[in-house]
Each structure stands twice: as structure tokens, then as C-alpha cells.
Amino acid sequence: MKKKTIIRLSITLIVIAALALWINSRWSAWFHNEAELPYAPQSEPGRVLLTFGDENELSRNISWQYDSIVVPSHVELVDTLSKDTIQIDAQGEIFQSRSGKAAYYVAKLRTLQPDRYYTYRVCNEGKTSSWYSFRTYNQSTRNDYSFMYVGDVQDSINGKANHFFREALQRHPDTEFFVFGGDLTERPTEQRWEETYRGLDSIGQQYPVITVTGNHEYLKYIIRKLERRFSLVFSYYLDSMVGENQVYTLKYNDMQIFCLDSNREFFYLWTQKKWLEEQLKKSNARWKIVVLHHPLYSIKGSMNNLFQRTMFNPLVEEYGVDLVLQGHEHAYARMTAHGENGEAQAPVYTVSHCSPKNYYIEFDKRFDKFGTGSRYYQQIRVHGDTLTMNAYDATTNDLYDAVDIIKDKTGKSRLEDRGKEIPEALIFHSNGGKKEEAFQKRINEYKQWKGIQ
């Protein structure tokens, strides 16, 4: 055998061996799914969740779980002004997971009136849930309204998510609904869904909830799989999904929210691109907000999430999206677009999370602000000609970042950065190791560049 042939063969074997070692190191991250423990279904109607329904802000869906067979079911709804009680029939469906099965129910409320208080309970075969209440608002006379955005939750067993949400609501009692940025559930197993419902207890029954899909909600295969259970819980997707893409839009007063399913493969993202462009083209909303799990501009490396950025960011820029709310990367970051003269302008991109886990990030100089080592939530408020994004540290409820998008009657916007005067908190507790040392070095370099003490 010639010497050149031996060298080529040796190099090929080395490359194959290196590739095999790399694949082996990543195999669990790519394809391992957490085991689901055996479980029994709810013996009483429970796990009640209030969401929006179709894209009308007065629509609501109520989902719940009971038993493992479908039985006659309905919602009793009381208008507290007129004292009228109506019965709304529900549709049931059995979902078989890897370790058990349960019946899920969805009731669609489509005749709600504005500026009313309602109470309701869900009913199966004479068994009922507790009574819950919610409010609708006057669509035509309001110029001040707000919602709360929370990135990844992924609460650990017996975690603090519910405490954080309750504290945030006490601080912001004018909150009208919640939006989650994906990975609300740690993994698609019964035991993880249970903790998700614990986190939403007394909140998700009174405030409509929207969430996008995150990578943790998917089962890992060569082609990722989202269980039907997700759509049965967040039931607006039953009507809004396009193919297998969990997409949804909500028109709320003069604001419109567009939800994307960013964890999908390239060919699915292409379908979503066409959907998003169609929705943005026909939107007459003054304020446009896009919500997706994977940041269009990553804080974990500029090459991350290229498919998502290629598909969606040109539309964000072309159709005047004001705010892009994202998660996935377990830190806080805010990036503001800039015009030719360097002036700050929309869109504003934020990354946020409320998870026990914190990631080592890169400090991309295109971003205006970072936060590490804590949990965050954001209040999005529309008031008059201004959309305000206030970010808070969930552990203290202190204001961490703030930016106003101010829009004139022609649609031209300008930005006021009220967060630049609030110190950046880059919390990091090192346990030693090369990754920790490298991250600490990046923090020190960023502080030096920003002049942070």
C-alpha cells in the first residue's frame, strides 16, 4: 500500500472517530427523552385552564381533564351583571401518552360581552370543579392596557414559579393576561405537566394564558414530535395551527400578537414564514408583537438560530413589528434596532426567562443590556401613543430595564431608553472549571467595555 494511501486512510479514520465521539457526546441532548412515570387520570374535573380562543379578544377557551373516557361535559357560565347562567357544551378527547391516558375537554366561549365579570365551573357527569372568575374589558374606550410576559419557566419539582407569578400580580394588578415564551413545561411527561399546573394555580383559571412552544415541550426524534396533549391544554391551537405548526394570532384592542413555533425543522419554518407574512400584511393593528422561543439574535453565539432569523427577521423589519419577545437562552438581554443616523428605533428584541437554570452567554455588543444569574418577567403596557416594556427581577420585583416605543399618527416611532440608567446585574457563582473561568473572563471584558464597576 502506498504511503499517500495510508496517510489518507489514517486521516479518514481519525475524522470518523472524532465524528463518532462528538455524536456520542451529543446523543443524549439530541434524542434522550425523560421517562414518563405511570399515572392515573384526574378522578374529579381538574387542571382547569383559561385561554383565549380564536383571534378575537372577547373569545375564551376553557380546558380541563377528567377520567380516561369521554363523558358528557359542559361549562356553567354566570354573567355576574345580568345573573344569567348559560351552559356551554364541551368536546372531549382521549389522549394516550407513553405511560397512561386521560380525557381532555375543551369548551369554547364565543358570546361574551365586553366589560363584564363572569364566574364559571366545569362539569362532568354531575361532578364539578370549583368556581372561578374572569373579566372582559371594553374594547372601544380603552387606551391603557397591559399584559405580563414570562420566558422559560421549566420549574423544578416543588419550585417557586407560582410564588413569583403571585408576587408579580400583586405588583401589577392591572395585568389582563399572560404570555409565555415557551418551555413553560420542563418535559412532555405527566409529572412535569403536574408541576406546570401547580405553577399556574389560581392564575391560569382567572387570567387568559397564551404560550408558544419551546424545545422542552417536544419529544426528541430525528423529526421532533409535539404531543397532542399540548394542543388539548392550550386549546386555541386546535383551530389556529397550520399543518403541524403551532401558530396563533390574537388581536387585542389596537395591538396584535403573533405566536410562532420556532422549534421546528427548516421546512416547517418555511410554512410559518408564509403564514406570518400573510398575517402581517393584513394586520391593521397599531402595535405588532411577535413571540417565539428561539431568539432571532442569539446571546449564545452569532451562528445560533440562523434558520429562525433567516425566515422571520426580514418580515419583522419589513412589516413594522414593534417588539419581539423571546426565551430559550436563560438570561436577560435587550437589543434595539438603529437607523442610518444611529437613532434607536423599533423593533426591540428581548430575551428573558424565569427558570432555575442560568446559561453562560456571549456579550454581543449589538445588545443594549444584559442580566445574568436571576429570573425576570416583563410588563408590556400600551398607553396612548406609547408601548412600554418594563422588565423586572422576579426575585425582588425591582425594575431592571425599561424602554418606551412612542408612535405618532403617521406610524413613525421613536424610542426612549429608560433602562440605561439602571445598573446591570451580572451575577455569577463559579464552581471552578474551564467553562466557568471563560464565562467570568467574558463578564470582566464586558464590564470593562461598558465601564461597569
N, C-alpha and C positions, 0 to 999 in steps of 0.2 A: 504494500500500500504506500502510495506516495506521501511525502511529508506534508504537502499542502492539503491533501485529502484528510489526513489525520488531524491537522490543525482545525480545518473546517468542521469536522465531526466533533471534535472536542468542544469547540465554541458552541455548536448546536446543542450538545448535551448539557453544557453549562447553562445556556439560556433556558432550555426546557426545565432543568432542575430548579433554576431560580423562579421561573414562572409557576412551577408546581408548588414551591414553598410559599409564594405570595398568595396563590389561590387557596392553599390550605389555611393560611393565616386569616383570610377574609371569608372563608366558607360560612362560618357561624353568623357573621354580620349579614351576609347575603341571603342565607337560606334557613337559618335556625329559627323555628317558631316555638315560643314558650308553650309548654304543656298546659292544656286546659283541664282543671280538676273536674271530676264528675259532680253534677249538681241536680237539684230538683227545682221545678218551676215555682213561681210565687203561688202560695195557697190562698191568698187574698189579692184583690186587684191592687197593684202597686207599681212602683217605678214610674210614676206619672211625670210626664214632661210636656211643658207648653212650648210650642214653637210658632213661628209664622207659618202660613200656609202657602198660597200662591204669591205672586209678586205684589199683591195689594196689601197695604199696611194694616187694613182692618181684618184681614184674614188670620185665622189661627188654626193650628192643628193641635190635638191632644193625643199623645201616645202613651200606652201603658202595657203592662204584662200581667197575664193571669193564666195559670194552669198550662197543660200541654195539649189541650184540644180546644178547638174553636167553639164557643158557645154564644148565644145571643147577648149582645152587649150594646151599651149606649152611654151617652153623657147627659146628665141632668144639668141644665144651664139656667141660672136665675139672673134676670136683669134687676139689679137692686133698686133702680129708679121706678120701673113700672111694676115690679114684683111678679112679673110674668115668669113662669117656668116652662121651658121647652125641652124636648127630648131629641137628641141628635144621635141617630144610629151610627154604630162604628163598624168597620170592616176588620175582620180578624185573619191572621195568617200564622201558620206554624213554621217556626224556624228550627232546623236541626243543625246544631253546631257539632264540633268534634266530640263532645262529651256529654251531650244532653239535648233536650229540646224544650221549647216553651212556645206558648201562643202570644203573639203580639197584636195589639189593637190600635187602630187609628180612627179618630173622629175628626171631621173637617167642619169648622165653624165658618160659615160664609154669609151670615146675615147680621153680623154685629153692627151696632150703631156707634157713631163717634161720641167721645166724651161721656162714657158710661163706665160704671163699675159692675163687674159680673162675678158671681160665685158659681162653682161647678164641682161635681164629683163624677167619678167614673163607676159604671155599674156592670156587673156580670152575674147573671142568674140569681138575682136577689142579694148578692154581695156587693158592697160599695166601698169606695175609698173614703178618706177624709174629705172634708170640704176645703176647697182652695179658692183664691180670688185673683182677679187681674183687672187691669184698667185699660180702656182705649182712650185715645186723645182726639181732640178736634183737629181735623185735617186742614181746615181752611183759614184759621185765625191765628195760628202759632208761628212765631218767628224765633223761638228759643226752645231747643230740644237737644237731648244728648243720649248717648249710649256708652257702654263700657266695653272695651276691647281687652282680651286676655290672650296672650300667646300660649305656648305649650304649658299644659298643667302636669300631665303624667304623674299624678300624685302617688307617692309611695303608700303602702298599706298603712291605714290609720294616720294619714298625713294631715296637713293643715289647710288644704285648699278651701274648705267650707269656711273656716275661720277668716281667711284672707278675703273671701268674697263678702262675708257679712260686714267685716270692718270697712271694706271699700264702699258698700252700700250705705252704711251709717255716715260716711264722709260725703257721699254723693247721692242723697235721697231723690234727686231729680232724674236719676237713671231710668230710662224707659225700656231698654232691652240689653241683652248681652250678645257679643260676637266673640267667638273663639277662633284662634288661628291654627287649629289642627293639633293632633296629639293630645286631645282632651283626655283620651284613654291611653293608658300605658301600653297595653297589648290587647288584641281581639280575643280575650278569654272571659269567661263568666266571672272569675274572681276579680278581674280588672274592671269590668263593667260595674260590678257592685261598688267598688270604691269611687267610680265616677259619679254614680247616683248619690253616694254619700256626700261627695263634694258639692253637688247641686241641691242638696236637701234644703227645702223651704225657699229656694231661689228659683230653680228651674220650673217650679209649679206656678209661680206668680209673674215672672218676667220672661217674655218670649226669648228663646235661645236660637242663635244661628251658629253653626260651626262648619268650617271647611274640613276636608280630610287631610290627615297628616300621614307620614310614613309608618307611624306606630299603629295606626288603625288597620293597616294592610297585613295580610298573610304573605310571607316571603316565598315566592317561587320564581322561576325564570320569567314568567309574566305574573306580576303581582296580582293578588286577589283581594278584593274588598267583600267582606261577608254581607249578605242581605240584611243581617241584623242591624248594621249601621243605618241603612235607609229606613228600616222599620222604626227605629228610635227617632232619628232626625227626618221625620216623615215628609217634609217638603220636597225632599229629593225623589220621592216616589213619582212625583209629577214633573219635576223640573229636569231630571237627568237627561243627558243626550247620549244615547248609546249606553256605554258603561262609564261615562264621565259624570261625576257628581258636581254639576254646575247649577247655580241658582242666582237669581237676581231679585232684589227687593226694592221697590220704590217707596220711600218713606218721606212724606211731605215733599220738600224740594231737593231731597238727597236720594241717590240711588247707589246701592251696594251690589257689587258683582263678585260672586264667590267662584273660585277655581279649584280644580282637583290636580294640584301640581305634582303629586307623587307618581303620575303615570308615565308610561314609556312615550317615546317621541311621537309615534303615530297617533296616540290618544291626545297628546298636547296639540297636535295639528288640528284635530277636530275642535278642541276647545278654543283655539285661536279664531277659527271661523265663527264660532258661537259668540265669543267676546266682541269681535268686530261688529257682528250683526246687532248685538245688544247696545253697544256704544253708539253706533250710527243712529239708531232710532231713539236714543235717550234724549229727553228734553230736560233732564234734571239739572239744576244749577250746580249741585255738588256731586262729584263722582268719586267713589271709593272702591278700590279693588282689594280683595282679601285672598291671600293664598299662603300656603305653608312655607314653601321654599323661597328665600329672599332672591329677588331678581339681581341684586348686587350683594354677593355673599360677604360675610365678615370672617369666613374661614378660609378664604383663598379666592383670588380673582377668577380662577378657572372653574369654580363650583357653579352648579345650576345654570350652565350655559344654554341648555335646551330651553329652560323656562324663560331666561332672559331674551333669547332669540325669538321665541314665539310671542311673548306678551309685551315686552317693554316698548317696541315700536308703536303698539296700539295705545299704551298708556300715555306716551308722549303726543301722538297724533290727535287723539280724541279728548285731550284736556282733562285727564284724570288728576284729581287734586291730591289724593292720599293713597298710599299703598301700605297696607297693614300685613305684616309677615311674622313668622316664627322660626322654628326649627333649630336655630343656632345658639340658643340658651345664653343669651346676653342681651344687653340693650344697645341699640345703635340707631342713629338718625342721620339720614343723608338728604340734603336739599339740592334740587337742581339749580343751575345757574345759567343766566342768559349770556349773550355775547359780551355785554358790558360788565359781567361779573356779578350782577344783581341776583339775589336769591329769588327763586320763583318755584311754583308748583311744577311737577309733583314732588311731594315729600314722601320719602320712603322710611319706614321704621321697622326694626326687628325687636321683638320683645318676647319674654317668657315669664312664667310663674311656676317653674318646676324646681324640685330639689336639686336637680343636676345643673352644673355650670360647665361651659366649654372654654377651651383655650382658643382665643380668636386672634385674627390679624387686625392691625390698626391701620386700615386703609385710609389714606389722607383725604379721600373724597368725602368722608363722613364728617359731620359736624360735631358729633358727640357719641361717647361710648359709656357703658356701665357694665361692670362685671362683678360676680360674686354675690348678687342679690336677686330678688324677684320683683317683677314690675307689672303694673296694669296701666291702661290708658283710658282717659275720658275724652271722648270725641263730642264736641258741642258745636252746634250750629246756632248762631245768634245774629240775626240781622244780616249784614253783609260779610260776616266773618265765620270761618270754620276754625275752631281752636282745638289743637291736640295738646293735652296735658298728660304727661307721664308721671307716675308716682311709684315710689319704692313701696312695694306691698308689705314689707316688714315693719315700716314706720308710718306709712301713709303720707310721707313728706313729698312735696313736689320735686321731681327730678329733672324734668325737661318741659319746655313749653314753646309752641310756635303757633302763630296766627296766620291764616291764609285769608287775606282781605280782597274781596272781589267787587269791582264796580259794575254798573248796569250793563256795560258792554261785554262783560265776561272776563276782562283783563284783571289779573290778580297780582298782588304784591305780598311779600312775606315780612313778618316781624318775628325775629328770633329772640324770644324772652328767656330761652334756656341757656344762653351763652354766659349769663351771669351766675348760674347755679353750678357749683363745683362738681366736677366729675369724680365719681367714686369707683375706683378700680381696685376692688377687694380681691385679694389672692392669698390663700394659705397653702404654702408649699410643704409637701411631704418628702421633698428631695426627688431626684431623678432628672434625666435629661430633658424630658418634655416640660417639666415644671421650671427648670432653670432657663430653658429657651423662652418660655412664656414670661417669666419675670424680666428677662432681658428686653423683650418686646415692650412690656409695660414701661420700663425705665426709659427706653428710647422714645416712646410716645410722650411720656411726661416731659422729657427734655425738649422735644419738638414743640409741645404746646406751652411750655413754661409753667407746668404744674408742679407745685412744691410737694 
